[in-house]
Amino acid sequence: MPWFKRTDKGILTPTEGKREVPDGLWFKSPGGKIIHTRELKNNAYVVPEEEHHVKIGSQEYFEILFDNNEFTELDTKMESADPLNFTDTKPYPKRIKESQAKTNLKDAVRTAYGKMEGLNITIACMDFTFIGGSMGSVVGEKIARAMDLKICLRDFKVQSLYSIMASLILLWTEEILKTV
């Protein structure tokens, strides 16, 4: 025999008395696991037990990589121009403005410097939410400026600079191959 017995039938809580669960409080993994977003964030956006890496943006990467989420963002006002008057289904300047309004980003890459485990680092992070991570003129310029900053500060190791350049060449090669 149950220790609690409902005597009234149906839902009796008035609508204004109900509490809504905020959007984004829980995450459901592709494997069906339900996880609290705080636990997901504490695990660097990897679903425990499944090792599924959740797609995240540049802000989340900066939170993970920089000590205490303290960093200085570089070239925050730099925006794409349209020197080629590019148009596909809509004019490029219109596409840029729509994406800026939707994502609150100026372009597909964010660059910043700060410390990671006490070491000075400079990061250029692509953000796929901005036109699918489209590589316009600003992306190349911001990455080049981030590398220039490291060189000017003489705060790099030669092998890390080479690995950055190799990664960029690989990314650009992949982008070129996608268009062929």
C-alpha positions as CSV (number, residue, x, y, z in Angstrom):
1,M,0.0,0.0,0.0
2,P,1.5,3.4,-1.0
3,W,2.2,5.8,1.8
4,F,0.9,8.7,-0.2
5,K,-2.5,8.7,-2.0
6,R,-3.7,11.4,-4.3
7,T,-7.3,12.1,-3.5
8,D,-7.9,14.7,-6.2
9,K,-7.7,13.8,-9.9
10,G,-6.0,15.9,-12.6
11,I,-3.5,18.7,-12.4
12,L,-4.4,21.2,-9.8
13,T,-1.5,23.7,-9.9
14,P,-2.5,27.0,-11.5
15,T,-0.5,28.0,-14.6
16,E,1.1,31.0,-12.8
17,G,2.2,28.7,-10.0
18,K,4.2,26.4,-12.3
19,R,8.0,26.9,-12.7
20,E,9.6,26.6,-16.1
21,V,12.9,24.9,-16.6
22,P,15.3,27.3,-18.2
23,D,16.4,26.5,-21.8
24,G,19.9,25.1,-22.0
25,L,19.9,23.7,-18.4
26,W,20.3,20.1,-19.7
27,F,22.1,18.6,-22.6
28,K,21.2,15.4,-24.4
29,S,24.2,13.6,-26.0
30,P,23.9,11.7,-29.3
31,G,24.1,8.5,-27.2
32,G,21.0,9.6,-25.2
33,K,22.7,10.6,-22.0
34,I,21.2,13.6,-20.2
35,I,23.8,15.8,-18.5
36,H,23.5,19.0,-16.6
37,T,25.2,21.8,-18.6
38,R,27.3,22.8,-15.5
39,E,28.8,19.3,-15.4
40,L,29.4,19.4,-19.2
41,K,31.2,22.8,-18.8
42,N,33.3,21.5,-15.9
43,N,34.3,18.6,-18.2
44,A,35.5,20.9,-21.0
45,Y,32.4,20.1,-23.0
46,V,33.1,16.4,-23.3
47,V,30.2,14.1,-22.3
48,P,31.5,11.9,-19.5
49,E,31.4,8.1,-20.3
50,E,30.8,8.7,-24.0
51,E,33.9,10.9,-24.8
52,H,31.6,12.9,-27.1
53,H,33.0,16.4,-27.8
54,V,30.2,18.9,-28.0
55,K,30.5,21.6,-30.7
56,I,31.4,24.9,-28.9
57,G,32.2,28.4,-30.0
58,S,35.2,30.7,-29.5
59,Q,33.9,32.0,-26.2
60,E,33.8,28.6,-24.7
61,Y,37.3,27.8,-26.0
62,F,38.6,31.0,-24.4
63,E,36.9,30.0,-21.1
64,I,38.6,26.6,-21.2
65,L,42.1,27.7,-22.4
66,F,42.8,31.0,-20.6
67,D,43.5,31.0,-16.8
68,N,40.5,32.2,-14.9
69,N,38.9,33.3,-18.3
70,E,41.2,36.4,-18.2
71,F,42.4,37.5,-21.7
72,T,42.7,40.5,-23.9
73,E,40.9,40.2,-27.2
74,L,42.8,41.6,-30.2
75,D,41.3,43.6,-33.1
76,T,37.8,43.6,-31.8
77,K,36.5,46.2,-34.3
78,M,38.0,44.7,-37.4
79,E,35.2,43.9,-40.0
80,S,35.1,42.3,-43.4
81,A,34.9,44.5,-46.5
82,D,33.7,43.4,-49.9
83,P,36.4,44.6,-52.4
84,L,35.3,41.9,-55.0
85,N,31.5,42.8,-54.8
86,F,30.8,39.1,-54.1
87,T,27.2,37.9,-54.5
88,D,25.8,34.4,-54.3
89,T,22.2,34.1,-53.2
90,K,22.5,37.4,-51.4
91,P,25.1,40.2,-51.4
92,Y,28.1,39.5,-49.1
93,P,27.8,42.7,-47.0
94,K,24.2,41.8,-46.2
95,R,25.3,38.2,-45.3
96,I,28.0,39.7,-43.0
97,K,25.6,42.1,-41.3
98,E,23.0,39.3,-40.7
99,S,25.7,37.0,-39.3
100,Q,27.0,39.7,-37.0
101,A,23.5,40.4,-35.7
102,K,22.9,36.7,-35.1
103,T,26.2,35.7,-33.5
104,N,27.4,39.0,-31.9
105,L,30.7,38.4,-33.6
106,K,32.5,40.7,-36.0
107,D,34.0,37.9,-38.1
108,A,34.7,34.1,-38.1
109,V,37.9,34.3,-36.0
110,R,38.6,35.8,-32.6
111,T,42.1,36.4,-31.5
112,A,43.3,37.0,-27.9
113,Y,46.2,36.7,-25.6
114,G,46.5,35.8,-22.0
115,K,47.9,33.0,-19.8
116,M,47.4,29.3,-19.8
117,E,48.8,27.6,-16.8
118,G,50.9,30.6,-16.2
119,L,52.4,30.7,-19.7
120,N,51.8,33.6,-22.1
121,I,49.7,32.4,-25.1
122,T,48.1,33.9,-28.1
123,I,45.1,32.1,-29.6
124,A,43.3,32.5,-33.0
125,C,40.0,30.7,-32.7
126,M,37.7,30.1,-35.6
127,D,33.9,30.3,-34.8
128,F,31.8,28.1,-37.0
129,T,28.6,30.0,-36.0
130,F,29.8,32.9,-38.2
131,I,28.9,32.0,-41.8
132,G,30.2,28.5,-41.2
133,G,33.7,29.7,-40.2
134,S,34.1,31.4,-43.6
135,M,37.6,32.6,-44.2
136,G,37.4,36.2,-45.5
137,S,40.1,38.8,-45.5
138,V,39.7,39.6,-41.9
139,V,40.4,36.0,-40.8
140,G,43.8,36.0,-42.5
141,E,44.6,39.5,-41.2
142,K,43.7,38.7,-37.6
143,I,45.7,35.5,-37.6
144,A,48.7,37.3,-39.1
145,R,48.4,40.1,-36.5
146,A,48.2,37.5,-33.7
147,M,51.5,35.9,-34.9
148,D,53.1,39.3,-35.3
149,L,52.2,40.1,-31.6
150,K,53.9,36.9,-30.5
151,I,57.0,37.8,-32.6
152,C,57.1,41.4,-31.3
153,L,56.8,40.2,-27.7
154,R,59.6,37.7,-28.4
155,D,57.3,35.4,-26.5
156,F,57.4,32.2,-28.6
157,K,59.4,29.1,-29.3
158,V,60.5,28.5,-32.9
159,Q,58.8,25.1,-33.0
160,S,55.4,26.6,-31.9
161,L,55.6,29.2,-34.7
162,Y,56.3,26.5,-37.2
163,S,53.4,24.4,-36.0
164,I,51.1,27.5,-36.3
165,M,52.2,28.0,-39.8
166,A,51.8,24.3,-40.7
167,S,48.3,24.3,-39.2
168,L,47.4,27.4,-41.2
169,I,48.7,25.9,-44.5
170,L,46.7,22.7,-43.7
171,L,43.5,24.7,-43.1
172,W,43.9,26.8,-46.2
173,T,44.7,23.7,-48.3
174,E,41.5,22.0,-46.9
175,E,39.5,25.2,-47.8
176,I,40.9,25.3,-51.3
177,L,40.2,21.5,-51.8
178,K,36.5,22.0,-50.8
179,T,36.0,24.5,-53.6
180,V,37.5,22.2,-56.3
